[in-house]
Amino acid sequence: MKGASGKKADTLRVKEIYPAIMGESSWAGLPGVIVRLAGCNLRCSYCDTTYAYYGGRSMAVDRVVTSVMKHGLRRVLVTGGEPLLEPAAVDLMEALIKRRLAVELETNGSISLEPVPRAVHVVMDFKSPGSGCVDQNRWENLLYLKPTDEIKFVLTGLKDYLWAKDMIKRLDLDRRFQLILSPAFSALNPAILARWMLRDRLNARLGLQIHKYIYGAKARRV
């Protein structure tokens, strides 16, 4: 059986697998394994993983699980690119959960979350106007998120912040989910975003990509 990508549904197009200190979300600062799948359906203006748009190597799900397990860490982040483009991404997450690993999924919010296992901790973007992809937000994904899941807004400036604040209020997001406001690296000063959030008493987390502050903005596999 083949998925939309034309590959067998039990294989994945994997860009890289490596141990790392997690850089974002409520998992920031924790050690884990990153499984980065190749391919993305969006082209956000601030994307810092454009190298994952293409390429990757075909790997069976069980081979990916074996690669993860050899690192001896209990947390796994499945990311991309956009991992849900891969038909076997759900199978991978289920297999990792069966190994008693804590699994986090980073997704751009444009693809349905319905098939994602409930045991997975989801970090889903809602794309701001500054991303250039605001029309790709799949708002019905709110139906599939758990209260413990996280919604992330990456912001390029005041216009994006005001848009995010309006969406949070309109959809009552801060009472339903965990929220992250993340300044696009080098586009929005975190101190300015912090000032706005305090001024407006916003019930959200200020999210920084701590791996970039530790290793530098261009570092990979860290």
Long-range contacts (C-beta under 8 A, 24 or more apart in sequence): 2-87, 3-86, 3-87, 3-88, 4-85, 4-87, 5-39, 5-85, 5-86, 5-87, 7-58, 7-87, 9-87, 9-88, 9-91, 10-60, 10-61, 10-88, 10-91, 11-58, 11-59, 11-60, 11-61, 11-88, 12-37, 12-58, 12-59, 12-60, 12-61, 12-64, 12-86, 12-88, 12-89, 12-92, 13-37, 13-38, 13-39, 13-56, 13-57, 13-58, 13-86, 14-38, 14-56, 14-57, 14-58, 14-59, 14-64, 15-51, 15-52, 15-55, 15-56, 15-80, 15-81, 16-221, 17-64, 17-67, 17-68, 18-221, 19-71, 19-73, 20-211, 20-221, 20-222, 21-210, 21-211, 21-214, 21-222, 22-75, 22-77, 22-104, 22-211, 23-209, 23-210, 23-211, 23-212, 24-106, 24-123, 24-152, 24-180, 24-182, 24-207, 24-209, 24-210, 25-104, 25-106, 25-123, 25-150, 25-152, 25-180, 25-207, 26-150, 26-178, 26-205, 27-75, 27-77, 27-104, 27-121, 28-207, 28-208, 28-210, 29-210, 30-75, 31-73, 31-75, 32-73, 32-74, 32-75, 32-76, 32-77, 32-102, 32-104, 33-68, 33-71, 33-73, 33-75, 33-76, 33-77, 34-76, 34-77, 34-79, 35-64, 35-68, 35-76, 35-77, 35-78, 35-79, 35-92, 36-79, 36-80, 36-81, 37-78, 37-79, 37-80, 37-81, 37-82, 37-83, 37-85, 37-86, 37-89, 38-80, 38-81, 39-80, 39-81, 39-82, 39-85, 39-86, 40-80, 40-81, 40-82, 40-85, 40-108, 41-82, 41-85, 41-108, 41-110, 41-111, 41-136, 42-82, 42-108, 42-110, 42-127, 42-131, 42-133, 42-136, 43-132, 43-133, 44-108, 44-127, 44-131, 44-132, 44-133, 44-154, 45-130, 45-131, 45-132, 45-156, 46-130, 46-131, 46-154, 46-156, 46-184, 46-185, 46-187, 48-185, 48-209, 48-217, 49-80, 49-81, 51-220, 52-80, 52-81, 53-81, 61-88, 61-91, 61-92, 61-95, 62-95, 64-92, 65-92, 65-95, 65-96, 65-99, 68-96, 68-101, 69-99, 74-100, 74-101, 74-102, 75-101, 75-102, 75-103, 75-104, 76-101, 76-102, 76-103, 76-104, 77-104, 77-105, 77-106, 78-103, 78-104, 78-105, 78-106, 79-105, 79-106, 80-106, 80-108, 82-107, 82-108, 82-110, 82-111, 83-107, 84-111, 84-112, 84-113, 84-116, 85-111, 90-115, 90-116, 90-117, 93-117, 93-120, 108-133, 108-136, 109-136, 109-137, 109-138, 109-141, 110-136, 110-137, 110-138, 111-138, 112-138, 112-140, 112-141, 112-144, 113-141, 113-144, 113-145, 114-144, 116-144, 118-146, 121-148, 121-149, 121-150, 122-146, 122-149, 122-150, 123-149, 123-150, 123-151, 123-152, 123-180, 124-149, 124-150, 124-151, 124-152, 125-151, 125-152, 125-153, 125-154, 126-151, 126-152, 126-153, 126-164, 126-167, 127-154, 128-153, 128-154, 128-155, 128-156, 128-160, 128-163, 128-164, 129-159, 129-160, 129-163, 130-155, 130-156, 130-157, 130-159, 130-160, 130-184, 130-187, 131-156, 134-163, 139-171, 142-171, 142-176, 145-176, 145-177, 147-176, 147-177, 147-178, 148-178, 149-177, 149-178, 150-177, 150-178, 150-179, 150-180, 151-177, 151-178, 151-179, 151-180, 152-179, 152-180, 152-181, 152-182, 152-207, 153-179, 153-180, 153-181, 153-182, 154-182, 154-183, 154-184, 155-181, 155-182, 155-183, 155-184, 155-188, 155-193, 156-184, 156-187, 156-188, 157-187, 157-188, 158-196, 160-188, 161-193, 161-196, 165-200, 165-202, 168-202, 168-204, 174-202, 174-203, 174-204, 178-205, 179-203, 179-204, 179-205, 180-204, 180-205, 180-206, 180-207, 181-205, 181-206, 181-207, 182-206, 182-207, 182-208, 182-209, 183-208, 185-209, 185-212, 185-217, 186-217
